[in-house]
Amino acid sequence: MSTKTLRNNLDKIHGLRYIVEHLDLHSGLAKRLLLSLPFITDKTLLDREFSNIEEALNSIKSSNSVGIIPEVCIKLGQLHDIQGTIRRISSKEILDDV
């Protein structure tokens, strides 16, 4: 697997930036996590990831949880990125924002 991330390849692969920018992401955290994912080019690893996706989709379809997916999406979109706060606490800064 390549140690390069999706972010490293945005300008190298024609159309990749367009795809990422048109994903239905609901938070900066989601976009940052997506861009930090490894960019997989190995066929075996890709096949494994596709298999994982297929298994997850089949699990959702076979259960009665299909209706909960939109609710989960909303909840995930409501997660707040506290990385900046953690960084400030780690550097012993005074937290003055309300």
ZIFEN-V669000 format. One record per residue. N is the residue number from 0. RES is the residue in one small letter. SS is DSSP state (H for helix, E for strand, L for the rest). PHI is phi in whole degrees, -180 to 180 (* if undefined). OMEGA is omega in whole degrees, -180 to 180 (none if undefined). Layout:
BEGIN
N,RES,SS,PHI,OMEGA ; N,RES,SS,PHI,OMEGA
END
This chain:
BEGIN
0,m,L,*,178 ; 1,s,L,-74,177 ; 2,t,L,-86,178 ; 3,k,L,-75,-179 ; 4,t,E,-101,176 ; 5,l,H,-58,180 ; 6,r,H,-57,-179 ; 7,n,H,-64,-174 ; 8,n,H,-107,-176 ; 9,l,L,-58,-178 ; 10,d,L,-95,-179 ; 11,k,L,-90,-176 ; 12,i,L,-111,-177 ; 13,h,L,-57,176 ; 14,g,L,93,-178 ; 15,l,H,-66,178 ; 16,r,H,-60,179 ; 17,y,H,-58,-179 ; 18,i,H,-62,-178 ; 19,v,H,-63,-179 ; 20,e,H,-68,-179 ; 21,h,L,-103,173 ; 22,l,L,-74,-178 ; 23,d,L,-88,179 ; 24,l,L,-91,-173 ; 25,h,L,-112,179 ; 26,s,L,-156,175 ; 27,g,H,-64,179 ; 28,l,H,-61,-180 ; 29,a,H,-61,-180 ; 30,k,H,-66,-180 ; 31,r,H,-64,178 ; 32,l,H,-65,178 ; 33,l,H,-59,-177 ; 34,l,H,-68,180 ; 35,s,L,-91,178 ; 36,l,L,-67,176 ; 37,p,E,-65,178 ; 38,f,L,-91,-173 ; 39,i,L,-87,176 ; 40,t,L,-122,-179 ; 41,d,L,-77,-176 ; 42,k,H,-58,-179 ; 43,t,H,-63,179 ; 44,l,H,-67,177 ; 45,l,H,-63,178 ; 46,d,H,-60,179 ; 47,r,H,-64,179 ; 48,e,H,-66,177 ; 49,f,H,-63,177 ; 50,s,H,-64,178 ; 51,n,H,-62,179 ; 52,i,H,-64,180 ; 53,e,H,-62,179 ; 54,e,H,-64,179 ; 55,a,H,-64,179 ; 56,l,H,-64,179 ; 57,n,H,-64,178 ; 58,s,H,-64,179 ; 59,i,H,-66,-178 ; 60,k,H,-66,-176 ; 61,s,H,-78,178 ; 62,s,L,-96,178 ; 63,n,L,-96,-175 ; 64,s,L,-102,-179 ; 65,v,H,-58,-179 ; 66,g,H,-69,-178 ; 67,i,H,-85,-176 ; 68,i,H,-57,179 ; 69,p,H,-60,179 ; 70,e,H,-66,177 ; 71,v,H,-63,178 ; 72,c,H,-60,179 ; 73,i,H,-63,-179 ; 74,k,H,-62,178 ; 75,l,H,-64,178 ; 76,g,H,-68,180 ; 77,q,L,-88,178 ; 78,l,L,-64,179 ; 79,h,L,-100,178 ; 80,d,L,-83,-179 ; 81,i,L,-108,-179 ; 82,q,H,-59,179 ; 83,g,H,-63,179 ; 84,t,H,-64,179 ; 85,i,H,-62,178 ; 86,r,H,-62,179 ; 87,r,H,-66,177 ; 88,i,H,-64,-180 ; 89,s,H,-62,180 ; 90,s,L,-92,175 ; 91,k,L,60,174 ; 92,e,L,-79,176 ; 93,i,L,-82,180 ; 94,l,L,-87,-175 ; 95,d,L,-112,-180 ; 96,d,L,-85,-176 ; 97,v,L,-102,none
END
